[in-house]
């Protein structure tokens, strides 16, 4: 059974940085495209970025140039480096495969950008 556990969130001031991690179990990670998603209060969950098993990444226009998705296949872990954070980046961040699979949603990690 695949489990995805997100970590690394927190409270940061505008312009600050955070690095999120998503540890996975199960053999699916090595062959799956992985994605980071976020859900802000009162809004629908949206895709932030995704990355192929070979490391090719794509980004939501709202985060392009500020966020970097990466993965370590040996550690079954996917990362999201977030720089130049803005208040509108405040959300719960989740990882999942891309496209997402409903059974794989975890608890997420809260990111709050506020002064």
Order of alpha helices (4+ residues) and beta strands (2+ residues): beta-beta-beta-beta-beta-beta-beta-beta-beta-beta
